C-alpha cells in the first residue's frame, strides 16, 4: 500500500536534494489524472504555470517549445506523460538552464 504524500515527504526529505526530488513528485501529481499520467492539456498548463520565463524566452527566439514538447517526450506514444517522461521534459528544460548558466541564451537548445 503506497504511503500518503505527506508521510512520504516527511520520511524522505532529510536533505535539500531529497526535498527537491519530493517537490518534483508533488509537481507531477498536481497535474496527473487518476491514472497517474499527465495529458497534453495538463502538461501545457504545468509548463505555463511553472516555467513562464523559459517559455517567454522561447517565444522571443521564435521557437514554439509548447508545440513540440508533448509529442517529443511522449516516448511510448500513448498520448499521456508518465513520470519518467515528465522527468525527460524537465531534463530538456534543466539542460537549457544549465547552458544558460554558461552564457547561452535561454531556449537555445534541448528539445526545440
Phi and psi restraints in degrees (range 20) as a CNS / XPLOR table:
assign (resid 1 and name C) (resid 2 and name N)
       (resid 2 and name CA) (resid 2 and name C) 1.0 -67.6 20.0 2
assign (resid 2 and name N) (resid 2 and name CA)
       (resid 2 and name C) (resid 3 and name N) 1.0 148.5 20.0 2
assign (resid 2 and name C) (resid 3 and name N)
       (resid 3 and name CA) (resid 3 and name C) 1.0 -73.0 20.0 2
assign (resid 3 and name N) (resid 3 and name CA)
       (resid 3 and name C) (resid 4 and name N) 1.0 150.5 20.0 2
assign (resid 3 and name C) (resid 4 and name N)
       (resid 4 and name CA) (resid 4 and name C) 1.0 -69.9 20.0 2
assign (resid 4 and name N) (resid 4 and name CA)
       (resid 4 and name C) (resid 5 and name N) 1.0 150.7 20.0 2
assign (resid 4 and name C) (resid 5 and name N)
       (resid 5 and name CA) (resid 5 and name C) 1.0 -55.9 20.0 2
assign (resid 5 and name N) (resid 5 and name CA)
       (resid 5 and name C) (resid 6 and name N) 1.0 -39.6 20.0 2
assign (resid 5 and name C) (resid 6 and name N)
       (resid 6 and name CA) (resid 6 and name C) 1.0 -65.9 20.0 2
assign (resid 6 and name N) (resid 6 and name CA)
       (resid 6 and name C) (resid 7 and name N) 1.0 -42.0 20.0 2
assign (resid 6 and name C) (resid 7 and name N)
       (resid 7 and name CA) (resid 7 and name C) 1.0 -65.3 20.0 2
assign (resid 7 and name N) (resid 7 and name CA)
       (resid 7 and name C) (resid 8 and name N) 1.0 -42.1 20.0 2
assign (resid 7 and name C) (resid 8 and name N)
       (resid 8 and name CA) (resid 8 and name C) 1.0 -63.7 20.0 2
assign (resid 8 and name N) (resid 8 and name CA)
       (resid 8 and name C) (resid 9 and name N) 1.0 -43.6 20.0 2
assign (resid 8 and name C) (resid 9 and name N)
       (resid 9 and name CA) (resid 9 and name C) 1.0 -62.5 20.0 2
assign (resid 9 and name N) (resid 9 and name CA)
       (resid 9 and name C) (resid 10 and name N) 1.0 -42.9 20.0 2
assign (resid 9 and name C) (resid 10 and name N)
       (resid 10 and name CA) (resid 10 and name C) 1.0 -64.2 20.0 2
assign (resid 10 and name N) (resid 10 and name CA)
       (resid 10 and name C) (resid 11 and name N) 1.0 -42.4 20.0 2
assign (resid 10 and name C) (resid 11 and name N)
       (resid 11 and name CA) (resid 11 and name C) 1.0 -71.2 20.0 2
assign (resid 11 and name N) (resid 11 and name CA)
       (resid 11 and name C) (resid 12 and name N) 1.0 -33.3 20.0 2
assign (resid 11 and name C) (resid 12 and name N)
       (resid 12 and name CA) (resid 12 and name C) 1.0 -105.5 20.0 2
assign (resid 12 and name N) (resid 12 and name CA)
       (resid 12 and name C) (resid 13 and name N) 1.0 -3.5 20.0 2
assign (resid 12 and name C) (resid 13 and name N)
       (resid 13 and name CA) (resid 13 and name C) 1.0 -104.6 20.0 2
assign (resid 13 and name N) (resid 13 and name CA)
       (resid 13 and name C) (resid 14 and name N) 1.0 63.6 20.0 2
assign (resid 13 and name C) (resid 14 and name N)
       (resid 14 and name CA) (resid 14 and name C) 1.0 -89.0 20.0 2
assign (resid 14 and name N) (resid 14 and name CA)
       (resid 14 and name C) (resid 15 and name N) 1.0 -24.6 20.0 2
assign (resid 14 and name C) (resid 15 and name N)
       (resid 15 and name CA) (resid 15 and name C) 1.0 -121.4 20.0 2
assign (resid 15 and name N) (resid 15 and name CA)
       (resid 15 and name C) (resid 16 and name N) 1.0 162.1 20.0 2
assign (resid 15 and name C) (resid 16 and name N)
       (resid 16 and name CA) (resid 16 and name C) 1.0 -57.7 20.0 2
assign (resid 16 and name N) (resid 16 and name CA)
       (resid 16 and name C) (resid 17 and name N) 1.0 -37.0 20.0 2
assign (resid 16 and name C) (resid 17 and name N)
       (resid 17 and name CA) (resid 17 and name C) 1.0 -69.9 20.0 2
assign (resid 17 and name N) (resid 17 and name CA)
       (resid 17 and name C) (resid 18 and name N) 1.0 -40.6 20.0 2
assign (resid 17 and name C) (resid 18 and name N)
       (resid 18 and name CA) (resid 18 and name C) 1.0 -62.0 20.0 2
assign (resid 18 and name N) (resid 18 and name CA)
       (resid 18 and name C) (resid 19 and name N) 1.0 -40.4 20.0 2
assign (resid 18 and name C) (resid 19 and name N)
       (resid 19 and name CA) (resid 19 and name C) 1.0 -62.0 20.0 2
assign (resid 19 and name N) (resid 19 and name CA)
       (resid 19 and name C) (resid 20 and name N) 1.0 -41.3 20.0 2
assign (resid 19 and name C) (resid 20 and name N)
       (resid 20 and name CA) (resid 20 and name C) 1.0 -61.0 20.0 2
assign (resid 20 and name N) (resid 20 and name CA)
       (resid 20 and name C) (resid 21 and name N) 1.0 -41.4 20.0 2
assign (resid 20 and name C) (resid 21 and name N)
       (resid 21 and name CA) (resid 21 and name C) 1.0 -63.8 20.0 2
assign (resid 21 and name N) (resid 21 and name CA)
       (resid 21 and name C) (resid 22 and name N) 1.0 -44.1 20.0 2
assign (resid 21 and name C) (resid 22 and name N)
       (resid 22 and name CA) (resid 22 and name C) 1.0 -63.4 20.0 2
assign (resid 22 and name N) (resid 22 and name CA)
       (resid 22 and name C) (resid 23 and name N) 1.0 -36.5 20.0 2
assign (resid 22 and name C) (resid 23 and name N)
       (resid 23 and name CA) (resid 23 and name C) 1.0 -63.6 20.0 2
assign (resid 23 and name N) (resid 23 and name CA)
       (resid 23 and name C) (resid 24 and name N) 1.0 -37.7 20.0 2
assign (resid 23 and name C) (resid 24 and name N)
       (resid 24 and name CA) (resid 24 and name C) 1.0 -64.9 20.0 2
assign (resid 24 and name N) (resid 24 and name CA)
       (resid 24 and name C) (resid 25 and name N) 1.0 -39.9 20.0 2
assign (resid 24 and name C) (resid 25 and name N)
       (resid 25 and name CA) (resid 25 and name C) 1.0 -63.4 20.0 2
assign (resid 25 and name N) (resid 25 and name CA)
       (resid 25 and name C) (resid 26 and name N) 1.0 -43.5 20.0 2
assign (resid 25 and name C) (resid 26 and name N)
       (resid 26 and name CA) (resid 26 and name C) 1.0 -60.9 20.0 2
assign (resid 26 and name N) (resid 26 and name CA)
       (resid 26 and name C) (resid 27 and name N) 1.0 -42.1 20.0 2
assign (resid 26 and name C) (resid 27 and name N)
       (resid 27 and name CA) (resid 27 and name C) 1.0 -60.7 20.0 2
assign (resid 27 and name N) (resid 27 and name CA)
       (resid 27 and name C) (resid 28 and name N) 1.0 -46.8 20.0 2
assign (resid 27 and name C) (resid 28 and name N)
       (resid 28 and name CA) (resid 28 and name C) 1.0 -57.1 20.0 2
assign (resid 28 and name N) (resid 28 and name CA)
       (resid 28 and name C) (resid 29 and name N) 1.0 -49.4 20.0 2
assign (resid 28 and name C) (resid 29 and name N)
       (resid 29 and name CA) (resid 29 and name C) 1.0 -66.3 20.0 2
assign (resid 29 and name N) (resid 29 and name CA)
       (resid 29 and name C) (resid 30 and name N) 1.0 -25.5 20.0 2
assign (resid 29 and name C) (resid 30 and name N)
       (resid 30 and name CA) (resid 30 and name C) 1.0 -62.1 20.0 2
assign (resid 30 and name N) (resid 30 and name CA)
       (resid 30 and name C) (resid 31 and name N) 1.0 -28.8 20.0 2
assign (resid 30 and name C) (resid 31 and name N)
       (resid 31 and name CA) (resid 31 and name C) 1.0 -112.3 20.0 2
assign (resid 31 and name N) (resid 31 and name CA)
       (resid 31 and name C) (resid 32 and name N) 1.0 1.5 20.0 2
assign (resid 31 and name C) (resid 32 and name N)
       (resid 32 and name CA) (resid 32 and name C) 1.0 -81.0 20.0 2
assign (resid 32 and name N) (resid 32 and name CA)
       (resid 32 and name C) (resid 33 and name N) 1.0 158.1 20.0 2
assign (resid 32 and name C) (resid 33 and name N)
       (resid 33 and name CA) (resid 33 and name C) 1.0 -90.5 20.0 2
assign (resid 33 and name N) (resid 33 and name CA)
       (resid 33 and name C) (resid 34 and name N) 1.0 176.9 20.0 2
assign (resid 33 and name C) (resid 34 and name N)
       (resid 34 and name CA) (resid 34 and name C) 1.0 -57.4 20.0 2
assign (resid 34 and name N) (resid 34 and name CA)
       (resid 34 and name C) (resid 35 and name N) 1.0 -22.1 20.0 2
assign (resid 34 and name C) (resid 35 and name N)
       (resid 35 and name CA) (resid 35 and name C) 1.0 -83.9 20.0 2
assign (resid 35 and name N) (resid 35 and name CA)
       (resid 35 and name C) (resid 36 and name N) 1.0 9.6 20.0 2
assign (resid 35 and name C) (resid 36 and name N)
       (resid 36 and name CA) (resid 36 and name C) 1.0 63.6 20.0 2
assign (resid 36 and name N) (resid 36 and name CA)
       (resid 36 and name C) (resid 37 and name N) 1.0 35.6 20.0 2
assign (resid 36 and name C) (resid 37 and name N)
       (resid 37 and name CA) (resid 37 and name C) 1.0 -135.0 20.0 2
assign (resid 37 and name N) (resid 37 and name CA)
       (resid 37 and name C) (resid 38 and name N) 1.0 158.5 20.0 2
assign (resid 37 and name C) (resid 38 and name N)
       (resid 38 and name CA) (resid 38 and name C) 1.0 -107.3 20.0 2
assign (resid 38 and name N) (resid 38 and name CA)
       (resid 38 and name C) (resid 39 and name N) 1.0 130.6 20.0 2
assign (resid 38 and name C) (resid 39 and name N)
       (resid 39 and name CA) (resid 39 and name C) 1.0 -83.2 20.0 2
assign (resid 39 and name N) (resid 39 and name CA)
       (resid 39 and name C) (resid 40 and name N) 1.0 175.9 20.0 2
assign (resid 39 and name C) (resid 40 and name N)
       (resid 40 and name CA) (resid 40 and name C) 1.0 -59.7 20.0 2
assign (resid 40 and name N) (resid 40 and name CA)
       (resid 40 and name C) (resid 41 and name N) 1.0 -45.2 20.0 2
assign (resid 40 and name C) (resid 41 and name N)
       (resid 41 and name CA) (resid 41 and name C) 1.0 -59.7 20.0 2
assign (resid 41 and name N) (resid 41 and name CA)
       (resid 41 and name C) (resid 42 and name N) 1.0 -42.5 20.0 2
assign (resid 41 and name C) (resid 42 and name N)
       (resid 42 and name CA) (resid 42 and name C) 1.0 -65.5 20.0 2
assign (resid 42 and name N) (resid 42 and name CA)
       (resid 42 and name C) (resid 43 and name N) 1.0 -39.9 20.0 2
assign (resid 42 and name C) (resid 43 and name N)
       (resid 43 and name CA) (resid 43 and name C) 1.0 -65.2 20.0 2
assign (resid 43 and name N) (resid 43 and name CA)
       (resid 43 and name C) (resid 44 and name N) 1.0 -44.5 20.0 2
assign (resid 43 and name C) (resid 44 and name N)
       (resid 44 and name CA) (resid 44 and name C) 1.0 -63.5 20.0 2
assign (resid 44 and name N) (resid 44 and name CA)
       (resid 44 and name C) (resid 45 and name N) 1.0 -39.6 20.0 2
assign (resid 44 and name C) (resid 45 and name N)
       (resid 45 and name CA) (resid 45 and name C) 1.0 -62.9 20.0 2
assign (resid 45 and name N) (resid 45 and name CA)
       (resid 45 and name C) (resid 46 and name N) 1.0 -44.8 20.0 2
assign (resid 45 and name C) (resid 46 and name N)
       (resid 46 and name CA) (resid 46 and name C) 1.0 -59.8 20.0 2
assign (resid 46 and name N) (resid 46 and name CA)
       (resid 46 and name C) (resid 47 and name N) 1.0 -45.2 20.0 2
assign (resid 46 and name C) (resid 47 and name N)
       (resid 47 and name CA) (resid 47 and name C) 1.0 -64.5 20.0 2
assign (resid 47 and name N) (resid 47 and name CA)
       (resid 47 and name C) (resid 48 and name N) 1.0 -44.1 20.0 2
assign (resid 47 and name C) (resid 48 and name N)
       (resid 48 and name CA) (resid 48 and name C) 1.0 -64.4 20.0 2
assign (resid 48 and name N) (resid 48 and name CA)
       (resid 48 and name C) (resid 49 and name N) 1.0 -38.2 20.0 2
assign (resid 48 and name C) (resid 49 and name N)
       (resid 49 and name CA) (resid 49 and name C) 1.0 -78.2 20.0 2
assign (resid 49 and name N) (resid 49 and name CA)
       (resid 49 and name C) (resid 50 and name N) 1.0 -28.4 20.0 2
assign (resid 49 and name C) (resid 50 and name N)
       (resid 50 and name CA) (resid 50 and name C) 1.0 -111.2 20.0 2
assign (resid 50 and name N) (resid 50 and name CA)
       (resid 50 and name C) (resid 51 and name N) 1.0 -14.5 20.0 2
assign (resid 50 and name C) (resid 51 and name N)
       (resid 51 and name CA) (resid 51 and name C) 1.0 -133.7 20.0 2
assign (resid 51 and name N) (resid 51 and name CA)
       (resid 51 and name C) (resid 52 and name N) 1.0 47.4 20.0 2
assign (resid 51 and name C) (resid 52 and name N)
       (resid 52 and name CA) (resid 52 and name C) 1.0 -63.5 20.0 2
assign (resid 52 and name N) (resid 52 and name CA)
       (resid 52 and name C) (resid 53 and name N) 1.0 -36.8 20.0 2
assign (resid 52 and name C) (resid 53 and name N)
       (resid 53 and name CA) (resid 53 and name C) 1.0 -67.7 20.0 2
assign (resid 53 and name N) (resid 53 and name CA)
       (resid 53 and name C) (resid 54 and name N) 1.0 -40.2 20.0 2
assign (resid 53 and name C) (resid 54 and name N)
       (resid 54 and name CA) (resid 54 and name C) 1.0 -62.4 20.0 2
assign (resid 54 and name N) (resid 54 and name CA)
       (resid 54 and name C) (resid 55 and name N) 1.0 -47.4 20.0 2
assign (resid 54 and name C) (resid 55 and name N)
       (resid 55 and name CA) (resid 55 and name C) 1.0 -66.1 20.0 2
assign (resid 55 and name N) (resid 55 and name CA)
       (resid 55 and name C) (resid 56 and name N) 1.0 -35.9 20.0 2
assign (resid 55 and name C) (resid 56 and name N)
       (resid 56 and name CA) (resid 56 and name C) 1.0 -63.1 20.0 2
assign (resid 56 and name N) (resid 56 and name CA)
       (resid 56 and name C) (resid 57 and name N) 1.0 -41.9 20.0 2
assign (resid 56 and name C) (resid 57 and name N)
       (resid 57 and name CA) (resid 57 and name C) 1.0 -63.0 20.0 2
assign (resid 57 and name N) (resid 57 and name CA)
       (resid 57 and name C) (resid 58 and name N) 1.0 -39.3 20.0 2
assign (resid 57 and name C) (resid 58 and name N)
       (resid 58 and name CA) (resid 58 and name C) 1.0 -63.6 20.0 2
assign (resid 58 and name N) (resid 58 and name CA)
       (resid 58 and name C) (resid 59 and name N) 1.0 -43.5 20.0 2
assign (resid 58 and name C) (resid 59 and name N)
       (resid 59 and name CA) (resid 59 and name C) 1.0 -60.4 20.0 2
assign (resid 59 and name N) (resid 59 and name CA)
       (resid 59 and name C) (resid 60 and name N) 1.0 -43.5 20.0 2
assign (resid 59 and name C) (resid 60 and name N)
       (resid 60 and name CA) (resid 60 and name C) 1.0 -62.8 20.0 2
assign (resid 60 and name N) (resid 60 and name CA)
       (resid 60 and name C) (resid 61 and name N) 1.0 -31.5 20.0 2
assign (resid 60 and name C) (resid 61 and name N)
       (resid 61 and name CA) (resid 61 and name C) 1.0 -88.5 20.0 2
assign (resid 61 and name N) (resid 61 and name CA)
       (resid 61 and name C) (resid 62 and name N) 1.0 2.1 20.0 2
assign (resid 61 and name C) (resid 62 and name N)
       (resid 62 and name CA) (resid 62 and name C) 1.0 73.5 20.0 2
assign (resid 62 and name N) (resid 62 and name CA)
       (resid 62 and name C) (resid 63 and name N) 1.0 23.0 20.0 2
assign (resid 62 and name C) (resid 63 and name N)
       (resid 63 and name CA) (resid 63 and name C) 1.0 -108.8 20.0 2
assign (resid 63 and name N) (resid 63 and name CA)
       (resid 63 and name C) (resid 64 and name N) 1.0 119.4 20.0 2
assign (resid 63 and name C) (resid 64 and name N)
       (resid 64 and name CA) (resid 64 and name C) 1.0 -88.5 20.0 2
assign (resid 64 and name N) (resid 64 and name CA)
       (resid 64 and name C) (resid 65 and name N) 1.0 77.9 20.0 2
assign (resid 64 and name C) (resid 65 and name N)
       (resid 65 and name CA) (resid 65 and name C) 1.0 -54.9 20.0 2
assign (resid 65 and name N) (resid 65 and name CA)
       (resid 65 and name C) (resid 66 and name N) 1.0 -43.7 20.0 2
assign (resid 65 and name C) (resid 66 and name N)
       (resid 66 and name CA) (resid 66 and name C) 1.0 -66.6 20.0 2
assign (resid 66 and name N) (resid 66 and name CA)
       (resid 66 and name C) (resid 67 and name N) 1.0 -27.7 20.0 2
assign (resid 66 and name C) (resid 67 and name N)
       (resid 67 and name CA) (resid 67 and name C) 1.0 -67.2 20.0 2
assign (resid 67 and name N) (resid 67 and name CA)
       (resid 67 and name C) (resid 68 and name N) 1.0 -25.0 20.0 2
assign (resid 67 and name C) (resid 68 and name N)
       (resid 68 and name CA) (resid 68 and name C) 1.0 -118.6 20.0 2
assign (resid 68 and name N) (resid 68 and name CA)
       (resid 68 and name C) (resid 69 and name N) 1.0 -19.5 20.0 2
assign (resid 68 and name C) (resid 69 and name N)
       (resid 69 and name CA) (resid 69 and name C) 1.0 -61.5 20.0 2
assign (resid 69 and name N) (resid 69 and name CA)
       (resid 69 and name C) (resid 70 and name N) 1.0 -40.6 20.0 2
assign (resid 69 and name C) (resid 70 and name N)
       (resid 70 and name CA) (resid 70 and name C) 1.0 -63.3 20.0 2
assign (resid 70 and name N) (resid 70 and name CA)
       (resid 70 and name C) (resid 71 and name N) 1.0 -50.3 20.0 2
assign (resid 70 and name C) (resid 71 and name N)
       (resid 71 and name CA) (resid 71 and name C) 1.0 -64.7 20.0 2
assign (resid 71 and name N) (resid 71 and name CA)
       (resid 71 and name C) (resid 72 and name N) 1.0 -38.5 20.0 2
assign (resid 71 and name C) (resid 72 and name N)
       (resid 72 and name CA) (resid 72 and name C) 1.0 -65.3 20.0 2
assign (resid 72 and name N) (resid 72 and name CA)
       (resid 72 and name C) (resid 73 and name N) 1.0 -37.4 20.0 2
assign (resid 72 and name C) (resid 73 and name N)
       (resid 73 and name CA) (resid 73 and name C) 1.0 -99.7 20.0 2
assign (resid 73 and name N) (resid 73 and name CA)
       (resid 73 and name C) (resid 74 and name N) 1.0 -8.7 20.0 2
assign (resid 73 and name C) (resid 74 and name N)
       (resid 74 and name CA) (resid 74 and name C) 1.0 -79.8 20.0 2
assign (resid 74 and name N) (resid 74 and name CA)
       (resid 74 and name C) (resid 75 and name N) 1.0 76.2 20.0 2
assign (resid 74 and name C) (resid 75 and name N)
       (resid 75 and name CA) (resid 75 and name C) 1.0 -59.9 20.0 2
assign (resid 75 and name N) (resid 75 and name CA)
       (resid 75 and name C) (resid 76 and name N) 1.0 -37.7 20.0 2
assign (resid 75 and name C) (resid 76 and name N)
       (resid 76 and name CA) (resid 76 and name C) 1.0 -92.7 20.0 2
assign (resid 76 and name N) (resid 76 and name CA)
       (resid 76 and name C) (resid 77 and name N) 1.0 4.4 20.0 2
assign (resid 76 and name C) (resid 77 and name N)
       (resid 77 and name CA) (resid 77 and name C) 1.0 55.0 20.0 2
assign (resid 77 and name N) (resid 77 and name CA)
       (resid 77 and name C) (resid 78 and name N) 1.0 39.2 20.0 2
assign (resid 77 and name C) (resid 78 and name N)
       (resid 78 and name CA) (resid 78 and name C) 1.0 -97.0 20.0 2
assign (resid 78 and name N) (resid 78 and name CA)
       (resid 78 and name C) (resid 79 and name N) 1.0 9.2 20.0 2
assign (resid 78 and name C) (resid 79 and name N)
       (resid 79 and name CA) (resid 79 and name C) 1.0 67.2 20.0 2
assign (resid 79 and name N) (resid 79 and name CA)
       (resid 79 and name C) (resid 80 and name N) 1.0 21.7 20.0 2
assign (resid 79 and name C) (resid 80 and name N)
       (resid 80 and name CA) (resid 80 and name C) 1.0 -142.8 20.0 2
assign (resid 80 and name N) (resid 80 and name CA)
       (resid 80 and name C) (resid 81 and name N) 1.0 154.7 20.0 2
assign (resid 80 and name C) (resid 81 and name N)
       (resid 81 and name CA) (resid 81 and name C) 1.0 -108.0 20.0 2
assign (resid 81 and name N) (resid 81 and name CA)
       (resid 81 and name C) (resid 82 and name N) 1.0 115.0 20.0 2
assign (resid 81 and name C) (resid 82 and name N)
       (resid 82 and name CA) (resid 82 and name C) 1.0 -87.9 20.0 2
assign (resid 82 and name N) (resid 82 and name CA)
       (resid 82 and name C) (resid 83 and name N) 1.0 176.3 20.0 2
assign (resid 82 and name C) (resid 83 and name N)
       (resid 83 and name CA) (resid 83 and name C) 1.0 -59.5 20.0 2
assign (resid 83 and name N) (resid 83 and name CA)
       (resid 83 and name C) (resid 84 and name N) 1.0 -43.1 20.0 2
assign (resid 83 and name C) (resid 84 and name N)
       (resid 84 and name CA) (resid 84 and name C) 1.0 -64.9 20.0 2
assign (resid 84 and name N) (resid 84 and name CA)
       (resid 84 and name C) (resid 85 and name N) 1.0 -35.0 20.0 2
assign (resid 84 and name C) (resid 85 and name N)
       (resid 85 and name CA) (resid 85 and name C) 1.0 -70.6 20.0 2
assign (resid 85 and name N) (resid 85 and name CA)
       (resid 85 and name C) (resid 86 and name N) 1.0 -36.9 20.0 2
assign (resid 85 and name C) (resid 86 and name N)
       (resid 86 and name CA) (resid 86 and name C) 1.0 -59.2 20.0 2
assign (resid 86 and name N) (resid 86 and name CA)
       (resid 86 and name C) (resid 87 and name N) 1.0 -44.1 20.0 2
assign (resid 86 and name C) (resid 87 and name N)
       (resid 87 and name CA) (resid 87 and name C) 1.0 -63.5 20.0 2
assign (resid 87 and name N) (resid 87 and name CA)
       (resid 87 and name C) (resid 88 and name N) 1.0 -32.7 20.0 2
assign (resid 87 and name C) (resid 88 and name N)
       (resid 88 and name CA) (resid 88 and name C) 1.0 -66.4 20.0 2
assign (resid 88 and name N) (resid 88 and name CA)
       (resid 88 and name C) (resid 89 and name N) 1.0 -41.2 20.0 2
assign (resid 88 and name C) (resid 89 and name N)
       (resid 89 and name CA) (resid 89 and name C) 1.0 -59.0 20.0 2
assign (resid 89 and name N) (resid 89 and name CA)
       (resid 89 and name C) (resid 90 and name N) 1.0 -48.4 20.0 2
assign (resid 89 and name C) (resid 90 and name N)
       (resid 90 and name CA) (resid 90 and name C) 1.0 -63.8 20.0 2
assign (resid 90 and name N) (resid 90 and name CA)
       (resid 90 and name C) (resid 91 and name N) 1.0 -33.3 20.0 2
assign (resid 90 and name C) (resid 91 and name N)
       (resid 91 and name CA) (resid 91 and name C) 1.0 -62.7 20.0 2
assign (resid 91 and name N) (resid 91 and name CA)
       (resid 91 and name C) (resid 92 and name N) 1.0 -40.1 20.0 2
assign (resid 91 and name C) (resid 92 and name N)
       (resid 92 and name CA) (resid 92 and name C) 1.0 -60.6 20.0 2
assign (resid 92 and name N) (resid 92 and name CA)
       (resid 92 and name C) (resid 93 and name N) 1.0 -46.5 20.0 2
assign (resid 92 and name C) (resid 93 and name N)
       (resid 93 and name CA) (resid 93 and name C) 1.0 -68.8 20.0 2
assign (resid 93 and name N) (resid 93 and name CA)
       (resid 93 and name C) (resid 94 and name N) 1.0 -44.2 20.0 2
assign (resid 93 and name C) (resid 94 and name N)
       (resid 94 and name CA) (resid 94 and name C) 1.0 -62.5 20.0 2
assign (resid 94 and name N) (resid 94 and name CA)
       (resid 94 and name C) (resid 95 and name N) 1.0 -39.0 20.0 2
assign (resid 94 and name C) (resid 95 and name N)
       (resid 95 and name CA) (resid 95 and name C) 1.0 -62.2 20.0 2
assign (resid 95 and name N) (resid 95 and name CA)
       (resid 95 and name C) (resid 96 and name N) 1.0 -41.2 20.0 2
assign (resid 95 and name C) (resid 96 and name N)
       (resid 96 and name CA) (resid 96 and name C) 1.0 -64.7 20.0 2
assign (resid 96 and name N) (resid 96 and name CA)
       (resid 96 and name C) (resid 97 and name N) 1.0 -42.6 20.0 2
assign (resid 96 and name C) (resid 97 and name N)
       (resid 97 and name CA) (resid 97 and name C) 1.0 -63.8 20.0 2
assign (resid 97 and name N) (resid 97 and name CA)
       (resid 97 and name C) (resid 98 and name N) 1.0 -36.8 20.0 2
assign (resid 97 and name C) (resid 98 and name N)
       (resid 98 and name CA) (resid 98 and name C) 1.0 -62.9 20.0 2
assign (resid 98 and name N) (resid 98 and name CA)
       (resid 98 and name C) (resid 99 and name N) 1.0 -46.4 20.0 2
assign (resid 98 and name C) (resid 99 and name N)
       (resid 99 and name CA) (resid 99 and name C) 1.0 -60.4 20.0 2
assign (resid 99 and name N) (resid 99 and name CA)
       (resid 99 and name C) (resid 100 and name N) 1.0 -37.9 20.0 2
assign (resid 99 and name C) (resid 100 and name N)
       (resid 100 and name CA) (resid 100 and name C) 1.0 -62.6 20.0 2
assign (resid 100 and name N) (resid 100 and name CA)
       (resid 100 and name C) (resid 101 and name N) 1.0 -35.5 20.0 2
assign (resid 100 and name C) (resid 101 and name N)
       (resid 101 and name CA) (resid 101 and name C) 1.0 -66.4 20.0 2
assign (resid 101 and name N) (resid 101 and name CA)
       (resid 101 and name C) (resid 102 and name N) 1.0 -16.0 20.0 2
assign (resid 101 and name C) (resid 102 and name N)
       (resid 102 and name CA) (resid 102 and name C) 1.0 -105.8 20.0 2
assign (resid 102 and name N) (resid 102 and name CA)
       (resid 102 and name C) (resid 103 and name N) 1.0 15.4 20.0 2
assign (resid 102 and name C) (resid 103 and name N)
       (resid 103 and name CA) (resid 103 and name C) 1.0 105.1 20.0 2
assign (resid 103 and name N) (resid 103 and name CA)
       (resid 103 and name C) (resid 104 and name N) 1.0 -10.3 20.0 2
assign (resid 103 and name C) (resid 104 and name N)
       (resid 104 and name CA) (resid 104 and name C) 1.0 -73.4 20.0 2
assign (resid 104 and name N) (resid 104 and name CA)
       (resid 104 and name C) (resid 105 and name N) 1.0 148.0 20.0 2
assign (resid 104 and name C) (resid 105 and name N)
       (resid 105 and name CA) (resid 105 and name C) 1.0 -67.0 20.0 2
assign (resid 105 and name N) (resid 105 and name CA)
       (resid 105 and name C) (resid 106 and name N) 1.0 151.4 20.0 2
assign (resid 105 and name C) (resid 106 and name N)
       (resid 106 and name CA) (resid 106 and name C) 1.0 -59.9 20.0 2
assign (resid 106 and name N) (resid 106 and name CA)
       (resid 106 and name C) (resid 107 and name N) 1.0 147.6 20.0 2
assign (resid 106 and name C) (resid 107 and name N)
       (resid 107 and name CA) (resid 107 and name C) 1.0 61.9 20.0 2
assign (resid 107 and name N) (resid 107 and name CA)
       (resid 107 and name C) (resid 108 and name N) 1.0 44.1 20.0 2
assign (resid 107 and name C) (resid 108 and name N)
       (resid 108 and name CA) (resid 108 and name C) 1.0 -107.8 20.0 2
assign (resid 108 and name N) (resid 108 and name CA)
       (resid 108 and name C) (resid 109 and name N) 1.0 -3.2 20.0 2
assign (resid 108 and name C) (resid 109 and name N)
       (resid 109 and name CA) (resid 109 and name C) 1.0 -155.8 20.0 2
assign (resid 109 and name N) (resid 109 and name CA)
       (resid 109 and name C) (resid 110 and name N) 1.0 -146.0 20.0 2
assign (resid 109 and name C) (resid 110 and name N)
       (resid 110 and name CA) (resid 110 and name C) 1.0 66.7 20.0 2
assign (resid 110 and name N) (resid 110 and name CA)
       (resid 110 and name C) (resid 111 and name N) 1.0 -133.8 20.0 2
assign (resid 110 and name C) (resid 111 and name N)
       (resid 111 and name CA) (resid 111 and name C) 1.0 -89.6 20.0 2
assign (resid 111 and name N) (resid 111 and name CA)
       (resid 111 and name C) (resid 112 and name N) 1.0 21.7 20.0 2
